[in-house]
Amino acid sequence: MPDTNHSLDAPVLIAGGGIGGLSLALTLHQIGVPCIVFEAVSQVQPLGVGINLQPNAVRELYDLGLDDRVLDTIGIQAREWALVGRNGKNIYAEPRGLGAGYRWPQYSVHRGHLQMLLYRTVLERLGPDAIRTGHRVTGCRNEGERVVASIETRDGQRTEASGSLLVAADGLHSAVRAQMHPDQPPIHWGGAIMWRGTTPGVPVRTGASFVGVGSAKHRVVFYPISEPDPASGLATINWIAEITVDNSQGWANGDWNRKVNVDDFIRHFEGWDFGWLDVPAMLRGAAEVFEYPMIDRDPVPTWVDGRAALLGDAAHVMYPVGSNGASQAIVDARVLGAALVEHGIQPAALRAYDDKLCADVSALVLRNRGAGPFGLLGLVDERCGGVFDDIDQVIPAAERDAYMARYKAAAGFAIETLNAAAPTIGAGARVRG
């Protein structure tokens, strides 16, 4: 292991205080590396919607000391993943998390609650000066054994910070990524429009099931993100309603996240009442509904430039069809931490991180663009127009199982592989210095 004394006197700079950036801060603290997080917003708030954390990411949170005793306070352990046809009949179902044989659960949580948990934990472990809110990283330059970040504050002041490395976890609109890849294509929108909300409701099936209903280009996905209230029996149900339209004219309204009225889109789902699920009632029961285009970015050949690296959505924003966007950001942070333990606080560590993840995760971005695990719905559409009595006559069970196994392997959470893997960062591992 290289001698890194000369690098430990300068902190690692982290652009972005989201799930990826905060997971990295906790990882750096674990391995003895000082860091500073620069977050653009002046006050971190629990924004967002429901997400799922796959067992490969939950394993990493456990190794950061955030086990089920903590995670159970912000979400629920998922027990099933299921696809249902437009006729209300099962296409595919499988257990998830511990019930599937993983050593770690899968969690359904509110993204904002997870971010706030990580935020509080960073402040507790690293101290109040570890996160500088109201500071947006606008670019960087490599200067020998340092990297200098350009920073703009909320009140318009411009300043700089020097560090040993810079990790840009600043999301879809990452300024560091734009500098690193100035000729990158614009944001990619394939035509899918999502409406998202939460509604009080009685959980169905296992009581902790992730369910997708409909077809590849016209569906509703829903799952609980809280335990039922003891008095009412109602849980918070996170839902996503989605259609795909002609994208030849691009995203017309110019707003990537806007509040809308349910009457603006509910016509697409009228009549979707299966007895066990009344989709229009679920959509109308939300206090607020937000509209998003389903977007990603074309992969780039590298996430690294000298002493700067990309992480999370800044590196690989992807369609939210495989429940692995936030999970991959957490895994990124841990893989980068392991590379620092092995190579020291040097560009070599960033290159090792890049070599391990960039190509494979870039392939996952494109796989998700092709519908990811929801591709099974596309196969049903192709083979029978979505109408069937016996799904085994349309797609045999062995073919359905093989399809899902390929996706899990690509996304890094194949059961046997994950269960047998050594910890990403061994207990007690530290960067020397």
Secondary structure, 3 states (H helix, E strand, C coil): CCCCHHHCCCCEEEECCCHHHHHHHHHHHHCCCCEEEEECCCCCCCCCCEEEECHHHHHHHHHCCCCHHHHCCCEEECCEEEEECCCCCEEEEEECHHHHCCCCCCEEEEHHHHHHHHHHHHHHHHCHHHEEECEEEEEEEEECCEEEEEEEECCCCEEEEEECEEEECCCCCCHHHHHHCCCCCCCEEEEEEEEEEEEEECCCCCCCEEEEEEECCEEEEEEECCCCCCCCCCEEEEEEEEEECCCCCCCCCCCCCEEECHHHCHHHHCCCECCCCEHHHHHHCCCCEEEEEEEECCCCCCCEECCEEECCHHHHCCCCCCCCHHHHHHHHHHHHHHHHHHHCCCHHHHHHHHHHHHHHHHHHHHHHHCCHHHHHHHHHHHHHCCCCCCHHHCCCHHHHHHHHHHHHHHHCCCHHHHHHCCCCCCCCCCCCC
